[in-house]
Amino acid sequence: MSPGGRLSSGGRCGFALREAGSLDARVIAGLHLQCFADGLGGAVWSASSITRILSLPGSYAYLAAAAPESTASPENTELQPAGFLLARALADKSEILSLGVATAWRRHGAARVLLRAAMARAGEAGAARTLLEVAEDNVAARSLYSAEGFALVGRRPRFYRRPGGTAAAALVFARDLL
Ligand SMILES: CC(C)(COP(=O)(O)OP(=O)(O)OC[C@H]1O[C@@H](n2cnc3c(N)ncnc32)[C@H](O)[C@@H]1OP(=O)(O)O)[C@@H](O)C(=O)NCCC(=O)NCCS
């Protein structure tokens, strides 16, 4: 992952965070595959799908990169992509579209850093609230969102189609930004 865009560090491991664009679609798609290949969060998104999402008004993305040995810095060209977030903010509403952290980098604070950056960006864009959907049986993500102040506001039965013909409900979580 080459450095570029706005970088800031955060998280217990020293993640470098930067805004991502369509040139990063393949990197994001690779992370999406790692995070959602089990089908638990719905379909895996291709690089072209991610490019299309990023072309929509109000869309934005962040990449978190990690350096082995906790040496993350903007000058370090050896940073490895560790996590991504795709979101959209339009008028007073915003939505987290997808979020994932590579298995090797989990439980080091990357998702928290990505989520907080996305909420700050949505607030700056004028959004008063952020919404997201998560599979009912996704314990890790539900725990993350609860810890970050999101509250359950809805449930969509059989929303995520699973391998083998089963399905899981989506829970809708929301958090006020003001
Ligand atoms: C959910 C996911 C994004 C969390 O990423 P992460 O970088 O490991 O999360 P963080 O380290 O930032 O964790 C922040 C908090 O979330 C909660 N959390 C995260 N993973 C958890 C887990 N496996 N079990 C319980 N709580 C968890 C904890 O409260 C944690 O704080 P703590 O470590 O201080 O206890 C990651 O597990 C993932 O990519 N999963 C697969 C894809 C996915 O489910 N995406 C979300 C779809 S809506």
The ligand as an SDF file (V2000), in Angstrom:
LIG
                    3D

 48 50  0  0  0  0  0  0  0  0999 V2000
  -16.2110   -6.5620   13.3510 C   0  0  0  0  0  0  0  0  0  0  0  0
  -14.7700   -6.1660   12.9910 C   0  0  0  0  0  0  0  0  0  0  0  0
  -14.8320   -5.0920   11.9130 C   0  0  0  0  0  0  0  0  0  0  0  0
  -14.0690   -5.6060   14.2480 C   0  0  0  0  0  0  0  0  0  0  0  0
  -12.7890   -5.1440   13.8550 O   0  0  0  0  0  0  0  0  0  0  0  0
  -11.5840   -4.9590   14.9180 P   0  0  0  0  0  0  0  0  0  0  0  0
  -10.5800   -4.0860   14.3130 O   0  0  0  0  0  0  0  0  0  0  0  0
  -11.1690   -6.3040   15.3840 O   0  0  0  0  0  0  0  0  0  0  0  0
  -12.3370   -4.2130   16.1100 O   0  0  0  0  0  0  0  0  0  0  0  0
  -11.6220   -3.2890   17.2130 P   0  0  0  0  0  0  0  0  0  0  0  0
  -10.3220   -3.9030   17.5930 O   0  0  0  0  0  0  0  0  0  0  0  0
  -11.6220   -1.8820   16.7490 O   0  0  0  0  0  0  0  0  0  0  0  0
  -12.6330   -3.4920   18.4390 O   0  0  0  0  0  0  0  0  0  0  0  0
  -13.2920   -2.3780   19.0420 C   0  0  0  0  0  0  0  0  0  0  0  0
  -14.3000   -2.9530   20.0450 C   0  0  0  0  0  0  0  0  0  0  0  0
  -15.2940   -3.7510   19.3660 O   0  0  0  0  0  0  0  0  0  0  0  0
  -15.6400   -4.8900   20.1790 C   0  0  0  0  0  0  0  0  0  0  0  0
  -15.2000   -6.1270   19.5130 N   0  0  0  0  0  0  0  0  0  0  0  0
  -14.4600   -6.2270   18.3770 C   0  0  0  0  0  0  0  0  0  0  0  0
  -14.2860   -7.5220   18.0490 N   0  0  0  0  0  0  0  0  0  0  0  0
  -14.9120   -8.2430   19.0040 C   0  0  0  0  0  0  0  0  0  0  0  0
  -15.0900   -9.6430   19.2080 C   0  0  0  0  0  0  0  0  0  0  0  0
  -14.5670  -10.5670   18.3640 N   0  0  0  0  0  0  0  0  0  0  0  0
  -15.8070  -10.0580   20.2830 N   0  0  0  0  0  0  0  0  0  0  0  0
  -16.3480   -9.1580   21.1360 C   0  0  0  0  0  0  0  0  0  0  0  0
  -16.2000   -7.8050   21.0010 N   0  0  0  0  0  0  0  0  0  0  0  0
  -15.5000   -7.3670   19.9290 C   0  0  0  0  0  0  0  0  0  0  0  0
  -14.9200   -4.6820   21.5070 C   0  0  0  0  0  0  0  0  0  0  0  0
  -15.7460   -3.8720   22.3300 O   0  0  0  0  0  0  0  0  0  0  0  0
  -13.6920   -3.8980   21.0510 C   0  0  0  0  0  0  0  0  0  0  0  0
  -13.0820   -3.1550   22.0800 O   0  0  0  0  0  0  0  0  0  0  0  0
  -11.9380   -3.8430   23.0080 P   0  0  0  0  0  0  0  0  0  0  0  0
  -10.9840   -4.5490   22.0920 O   0  0  0  0  0  0  0  0  0  0  0  0
  -11.3390   -2.6730   23.6950 O   0  0  0  0  0  0  0  0  0  0  0  0
  -12.6640   -4.8190   23.8900 O   0  0  0  0  0  0  0  0  0  0  0  0
  -13.9710   -7.3980   12.5050 C   0  0  0  0  0  0  0  0  0  0  0  0
  -14.1400   -8.4620   13.4200 O   0  0  0  0  0  0  0  0  0  0  0  0
  -14.3280   -7.8590   11.1220 C   0  0  0  0  0  0  0  0  0  0  0  0
  -13.8210   -7.3650   10.1370 O   0  0  0  0  0  0  0  0  0  0  0  0
  -15.2470   -8.8500   11.0070 N   0  0  0  0  0  0  0  0  0  0  0  0
  -15.6440   -9.4000    9.6970 C   0  0  0  0  0  0  0  0  0  0  0  0
  -16.3810   -8.3800    8.8730 C   0  0  0  0  0  0  0  0  0  0  0  0
  -17.5490   -7.7860    9.6240 C   0  0  0  0  0  0  0  0  0  0  0  0
  -18.2530   -8.4750   10.3600 O   0  0  0  0  0  0  0  0  0  0  0  0
  -17.7720   -6.4630    9.4150 N   0  0  0  0  0  0  0  0  0  0  0  0
  -18.8640   -5.7590   10.0210 C   0  0  0  0  0  0  0  0  0  0  0  0
  -20.1020   -6.0210    9.2350 C   0  0  0  0  0  0  0  0  0  0  0  0
  -21.4350   -4.9680    9.7660 S   0  0  0  0  0  0  0  0  0  0  0  0
  1  2  1  0
  2  3  1  0
  2  4  1  0
  2 36  1  0
  4  5  1  0
  5  6  1  0
  6  7  2  0
  6  8  1  0
  6  9  1  0
  9 10  1  0
 10 11  2  0
 10 12  1  0
 10 13  1  0
 13 14  1  0
 14 15  1  0
 15 16  1  0
 15 30  1  0
 16 17  1  0
 17 18  1  0
 17 28  1  0
 18 19  1  0
 18 27  1  0
 19 20  2  0
 20 21  1  0
 21 22  1  0
 21 27  2  0
 22 23  1  0
 22 24  2  0
 24 25  1  0
 25 26  2  0
 26 27  1  0
 28 29  1  0
 28 30  1  0
 30 31  1  0
 31 32  1  0
 32 33  2  0
 32 34  1  0
 32 35  1  0
 36 37  1  0
 36 38  1  0
 38 39  2  0
 38 40  1  0
 40 41  1  0
 41 42  1  0
 42 43  1  0
 43 44  2  0
 43 45  1  0
 45 46  1  0
 46 47  1  0
 47 48  1  0
M  END
$$$$
